[in-house]
């Protein structure tokens, strides 16, 4: 991929869905690629429903467009009963999808985080900023 796009940076999306929904997710990504005319590569762990969608980009406008595609893919994964992140964690970029994915359980997670890390020193600024 890098050799094919030496002038590009790659953004890597990571979502997972139930294995039964995997073909629909892959089809959706292919549909987006055709509809919006962008390049993306899919590398996955089909046995556990995980797929990495890798977007080459250069410049702010292409980055913004790839983030839009990322959001559509994450929302589709959630609609298919999946998760916003298959194995790379939530971090900062996917925190905005946590309320949709977890609903009221997010309050429980926040309470556990506060109980175990009252000073906010464990992975500060991620998911539950103080």
N, C-alpha and C positions, 0 to 999 in steps of 0.2 A: 504494500500500500504506500509506504513512504517513498519507495523508488518511483512509483507511478505519479506521485504528487510531491516532488522534492521541495517545492516552494510553499507548501501548505503545513499548517498545524492541524492536529487531529483532536477532536472532542469525542470522547467515548461515552456513550449512553449505556446503561445497564439496567434491564428490567427482567422480571420473571413472571410467568403465568403458569397455571395448571397445564400439564403436558397436553391435555385434550384441547386446550385453546392455543397451543403453540402454532399450528399451521395458520390459524386466523391472524395471529399477531404478525407472523412473517409476511403473509399476504398483504396486511395493512401497510407494513413498511415499504413493500414493493410498490403498492398503490401510491403512497406518498412520494416516493422517488419519481415515479412517472408523472404524477400530477404537478409537482412543484419543480421538476427538472433538476434535482440535485443528486450528487454522488454520495453514496453511503455503502459501507460494507457491513455485513452481518457475520459475526463469529459467535457461535453459541455452544451451550451445553444442553442440547435438546433433551437429553435424558432427565434433566431436572427443570426444564422449562425456561432456562436462562438464555438471554441473547444480549450481545453487545452490538450496538449499532455505532459504527465509527464514521464520523463525518469529517472529511477534509475541509478546511476553510482558510481564508486569508482575509484579514481586515475586519473592521468592526461590523460592517453591513452583513458580510457572510456569516460572521459569528452570531449576530442577532437572528438571522434566518435559521441557522442550525439549532439555536436554542428554542425557536418556535417549533421546529420539527421534533426536537427532544420532548417538549411539553406535550405535543400531540401523541407521541409514542407512549409516554408515561401514562397519560390519561386513558389511552386505549388499553394498556396493560391492567390498569386498575379496574376498568369497566369489564374486563374479561376475568376478574376475580384474582388478579395477580398483585404484584408488589412493585413499588417505584424503584426498588433497588434489589438486584439479585444477589450480589456479593460484594459490591464495592462500597457499601455504606451510604448513609444519608448525607452527612456533611452539611455543607451550606446550600448547595445547589438544589437538593431535593427536599429540603425542609418544608418548602411551601406546599408540597403534596401530602405531607403527613396528616393534616386534618381530614382530608378526603379519604385517605387510606385507613386511618385508625379511629376517626371520630372521637367519641368520649374516652376511649382508651388512652388517648394522648394526655388527658389530664392525669391519669394514673401514672403514666410514664414520667410526666413532669414532677409529680409528687415523689416518686421513687428517686429521681435524679436529685431533687432538693434534699431528701433525707440522707442519701449517701454522699452527697457533695454539696453541703451547705455553703461552702466558700467559693464554689464555682471554679475549682482548680483543675478538675478532670475534663480535658478536652474543652477548654473555655471557648465560649462564643459559638459553639456548634449547637444546632437544633433548638436548645432552650437558652437563649442569651439572657444574662442576668440584667 
